[in-house]
């Protein structure tokens, strides 16, 4: 009598019944936690460097004003003249009284355009102003 060895054909299957649930949970997590860029920046700017920088935690209170190297002023998605800044800032303040106007100014911009924007913000009574800068190491 000859003995034959039987090969073990035991295959271990990975259970995939919960895989769709895991995929949908990950999908929902990334959809909820992702922040999309709201504004396309149309002006060229390079932020100045600062030694002491304080980070603002609540980004929802910020409204950005960009002043580019070519002295164009951008609020939201449009380039605006300097004299229109007060009307836009006033409307934003009426919608949210705690709004902080964050100025992102090119480091090569003239101080005259910055001063003009500051005066327009004062006319709109938007006195909470932040100046954006990069950390200098």
MOQUIUR-V795540 format. One record per backbone hydrogen bond with DSSP energy under -1.0 kcal/mol. NH is the residue of the N-H (numbers start at 1). CO is the residue of the C=O. If there is no record, write none. Layout:
BEGIN
nh | co
NH | CO
NH | CO
END
This chain:
BEGIN
nh | co
22 | 18
23 | 19
24 | 20
25 | 21
26 | 22
27 | 23
28 | 24
29 | 25
30 | 26
31 | 27
32 | 28
33 | 29
34 | 30
50 | 134
59 | 57
61 | 58
62 | 59
63 | 100
65 | 102
66 | 74
67 | 104
68 | 72
69 | 44
71 | 68
74 | 66
75 | 78
78 | 75
80 | 73
84 | 81
85 | 82
88 | 84
89 | 85
90 | 86
91 | 87
92 | 88
93 | 89
94 | 90
95 | 91
96 | 92
99 | 96
100 | 61
101 | 128
102 | 63
103 | 130
104 | 65
106 | 67
107 | 46
109 | 106
114 | 110
115 | 111
116 | 112
117 | 113
118 | 114
119 | 115
120 | 116
121 | 117
122 | 118
123 | 119
124 | 120
125 | 122
126 | 121
127 | 125
129 | 127
130 | 101
132 | 103
134 | 48
136 | 50
END
